[in-house]
């Protein structure tokens, strides 16, 4: 008996998420097809120009926007940001430093601090 290896494929939305890009900004052929694991690996190791441009200038999906601003996705929503943003728009937000952004950054810093404290406490209990 020989085993047949099926090619794993994924929907464009899943591939876009793994690549960290905003699906509606990708080329039509990417949005309309399916992406195999091999194709995804190739896109990650040798990104085509369109992928390089999307990663550099955007528009970026909300998880990327949140990470670049140092806030949570929920914090973006509380700040009224519900759409994808370009790198230029993200930089403008950083420079303007609106009150909601400063508040959300402080909240995120507290969350990280608490997570680190709990991790350390758990490590001490295991010793």
C-alpha positions as CSV (number, residue, x, y, z in Angstrom):
1,X,0.0,0.0,0.0
2,X,1.2,3.4,-0.9
3,X,0.1,6.5,1.0
4,X,-1.1,9.5,-1.0
5,X,-0.2,12.8,0.4
6,X,-3.0,15.4,-0.1
7,X,-2.0,18.9,-0.8
8,X,-3.1,21.1,2.0
9,X,-4.9,24.2,0.8
10,X,-6.4,27.2,2.6
11,X,-8.8,29.9,1.8
12,X,-7.4,33.3,0.7
13,X,-8.6,34.9,4.0
14,X,-6.6,32.4,6.0
15,X,-3.5,32.9,3.9
16,X,-3.8,36.7,4.1
17,X,-4.0,36.4,7.9
18,X,-0.9,34.2,8.0
19,X,0.9,36.6,5.8
20,X,-0.2,39.6,7.9
21,X,-1.9,41.5,5.0
22,X,-5.3,43.0,4.4
23,X,-7.2,40.6,2.1
24,X,-9.2,43.3,0.1
25,X,-5.9,44.9,-0.8
26,X,-4.4,41.7,-2.4
27,X,-4.5,41.0,-6.1
28,X,-7.7,39.5,-7.5
29,X,-6.1,36.2,-8.4
30,X,-5.0,35.8,-4.8
31,X,-8.5,36.6,-3.5
32,X,-10.3,34.3,-5.9
33,X,-8.1,31.2,-5.6
34,X,-6.9,28.8,-2.9
35,X,-3.4,28.8,-1.5
36,X,-1.5,25.6,-0.9
37,X,0.9,25.2,2.0
38,X,3.8,25.2,-0.5
39,X,2.6,28.4,-2.1
40,X,2.2,30.0,1.3
41,X,5.8,29.0,2.2
42,X,7.0,30.4,-1.1
43,X,5.2,33.7,-0.5
44,X,6.8,33.9,2.9
45,X,10.3,33.2,1.8
46,X,10.2,35.0,-1.6
47,X,7.5,37.6,-1.3
48,X,6.4,39.1,-4.7
49,X,6.4,42.9,-5.1
50,X,2.7,43.3,-4.3
51,X,3.2,41.5,-0.9
52,X,6.3,43.6,-0.1
53,X,4.4,46.7,-0.9
54,X,1.4,45.7,1.3
55,X,3.6,44.9,4.2
56,X,5.5,48.2,3.8
57,X,2.8,50.7,3.1
58,X,-0.5,48.9,3.7
59,X,-3.4,49.0,4.1
60,X,-2.7,46.8,7.2
61,X,-5.3,44.6,8.9
62,X,-6.4,45.5,12.4
63,X,-4.0,43.1,14.3
64,X,-1.0,44.7,12.5
65,X,-2.4,48.2,13.2
66,X,-2.9,47.4,16.9
67,X,0.6,45.9,17.1
68,X,2.2,48.9,15.5
69,X,0.4,51.3,17.8
70,X,1.1,49.2,20.9
71,X,-2.6,48.7,21.8
72,X,-5.1,45.8,21.7
73,X,-7.6,45.2,18.9
74,X,-10.3,46.1,21.4
75,X,-8.5,49.3,22.2
76,X,-8.5,50.2,18.5
77,X,-12.3,49.7,18.4
78,X,-12.7,51.8,21.6
79,X,-10.7,54.5,19.8
80,X,-13.0,54.4,16.8
81,X,-10.6,52.6,14.5
82,X,-12.5,49.8,12.8
83,X,-10.9,49.8,9.3
84,X,-7.5,48.9,7.9
85,X,-5.0,51.8,8.0
86,X,-1.9,52.6,5.9
87,X,1.5,53.0,7.3
88,X,1.1,56.8,6.7
89,X,-2.1,56.9,8.7
90,X,-0.5,54.8,11.6
91,X,2.4,57.3,11.7
92,X,0.0,60.2,11.7
93,X,-1.8,58.7,14.7
94,X,1.5,58.2,16.5
95,X,2.5,61.8,15.9
96,X,-0.9,63.2,16.9
97,X,-1.0,61.1,20.1
98,X,-4.7,61.3,20.7
99,X,-5.9,60.9,24.2
100,X,-7.5,57.5,23.5
101,X,-4.3,56.2,22.1
102,X,-2.3,57.2,25.2
103,X,-4.9,55.7,27.4
104,X,-5.0,52.4,25.5
105,X,-1.2,52.2,25.5
106,X,-1.2,52.6,29.2
107,X,-3.9,49.9,29.6
108,X,-1.9,47.6,27.3
109,X,1.3,48.2,29.4
110,X,-0.6,47.3,32.6
111,X,-1.9,44.1,31.0
112,X,1.6,43.1,29.9
113,X,2.9,43.9,33.4
114,X,0.2,41.8,35.0
115,X,0.8,38.9,32.6
116,X,4.5,39.0,33.4
117,X,3.8,39.1,37.2
118,X,1.5,36.0,36.9
119,X,4.0,34.2,34.8
120,X,6.7,34.8,37.4
121,X,4.4,33.8,40.2
122,X,3.6,30.5,38.4
123,X,7.3,29.8,37.8
124,X,8.0,30.4,41.5
125,X,5.2,28.0,42.5
126,X,6.6,25.3,40.3
127,X,10.1,25.5,41.9
